[in-house]
Amino acid sequence: MSEFKCPKCGSENIQKCEIIYMSGTASHSSTTTMGRYEATTEGQASTDLAQAVAPPAEQDTSWIATTVFCFLACLFFKDSFVVFLILGAIALLLGKSSMDADEYNKKIYPKEYDRWKHSYICHRCGNRFIIR
């Protein structure tokens, strides 16, 4: 018996999620020129199935710059207690969120991505499963 069958319905009509995602996703770029000015548009289009089996995403840690800005702003507004408190609270919340995102990216994301790399979907019954 082949291991490349759906464990739910036994169908061999299965496909690796990574392949579905890659074949159903396309990048596009276009440049428009008007006289001396140029505008570039870039994007990505994907099928509904490709979106459904998309890889996990890393969490955004770009809040670090905003956190630093808020802390620096606190130094300038230290005479205004209310502004100082508000900016300080925002900086602390953003800093905590950024640290949580960084921890997710280091500990959880690699496991989720590895799981996705071994995920398959059955085109007969829609079951999603792992083959290692």
N, C-alpha and C positions, 0 to 999 in steps of 0.2 A: 504494500500500500504506500503510495506516494505521500510525503508529508506536505506537499503542495496542493492541498485540498482544503476547502472550507470546513472547519470543525463542526459547524452548525448544520449545513445541508449536504456536505460531501462534494460539492461542485468543484471542478478544476478551473472554473472561470474566475480566477482570482488574479489580482494585480497588486504589485508593491505600491504603497501610497506615494513614495518618493517619485516613482516613474509617472504616476497619474499627475502629480503636482507639476513635474517638469514638463510633461507633454501638454498640459492644459494651461500653462502660464507663458505669456510672451511679453517682452519688454519693447517699448517703442520710444523713439526720440525724433523730434522734428525741429528744424530751425527756420525761422521766418526772418527775412531781411527786408527792412524798409529804409532805404537811403543808407545813412551811416549807422543805423541802429539794428541790432540783431536780438532776437528773442528765441530762447531754446525751451522746448517743452519736452519733458520726459515722464514716463509713467509705465505702468504695468497693467496688463489685462489678464484675467484668468476666468476659466469656466467655473460654474457652480460646483462641479465635482472637485476641481482642483482646489477651490477655496475650502471645501469641506474636509479635505485631507491635507491641508497646509501644515508645514512644520511648526512646532512651537516657536514662539518669538522670545527673544531676550527682552528683559525689562529695561526701560529707559533710565539711564543714570545721569542724564544731562542736567538734572536739578542741582547738581553740585555747584555749578556756576551761579545759579540763582541763590543758593544758600549762602555762598561766599559774599555775593552782592548784598544780601540782607544783613549779614553780620557787619560788613563794612558800613552800610547805611546806618546801622545802629550807633556806630561811633560818631557819625556826624549829627545824629539826632538825639544824643544822650541828654541834652538839655530839655527835650520835650519827652516827659515820662511816658505819655500815652503812645506816642509814635514809637518810642524805644521798645515798649512792651509789645506792640503789635508786630513790628519788624522782627523782634527777637522770637516771638511765638511762631511766626511764619518760617524763620530760619530753622528753628528747632524741628518743626513738622517736616519741612523739605529735607533737612538733613537725615531725619529718621527714615523717611520714604526712600531716599537715595541709598542709604545703608541697607535697607531691606531689599531693594532692587539689586544691589551689588551682591548681596548674599545669595539671592535667588539665582543670579547669573552664574555664580561660582559653584553652588551646591546642587540645585534642583534642575536647572536648565540642561546641563550635560546629560543627566539621566533621562529627562523627557525627550531630548533630541535623539539619544541612542534608541529609545523605545520607538520613536517615530521612524527611524531608519530601518527598523525590523517589522514595521506594521504593513499588513496587507488588508485588502478589502475584497469581499466576494461580490461579483457583479450580478449574481443570481438572487441572493437574499439580503445583501447589504451589510452582512456581518463584518466587523473590523476585528482583526486578531493579529497576534505576534507569531512570527516564525524565526527562531534563532538558529 
